[in-house]
Amino acid sequence: MINTNITNFRKEIFGLLEQTIKYNEPINVNTKDGNAVIISEEDYNGLMETLYLSSIPGMKEKIVEGLKTPLEDCIPEDQVEW
């Protein structure tokens, strides 16, 4: 995580945002009234998806179970019924 104060953030906003977007490097901006964290849209969307999936009862357990399933026990993608 990049830490900076608001003055430096104003001076370097383009470069800092570019780094956040390209490398998913969050920025912690310190101000006299508090701090703010800036993340890339990709990271934000990932967090929102994780929160959504976590809100579905039993979903976490199903994901963990799926991660433990050996590949040879899985159905080929072309045979999955959506």
Buried (B, 14 or more C-beta within 10 A) or exposed (E): EBEBEBEEBEEBBEEBBEBBBEEEBEBBBBEEEEEEEBBBEEBEEEEEEEEEEEEEEEEEEEEEEEEEEEEEEEEEEEEEEE
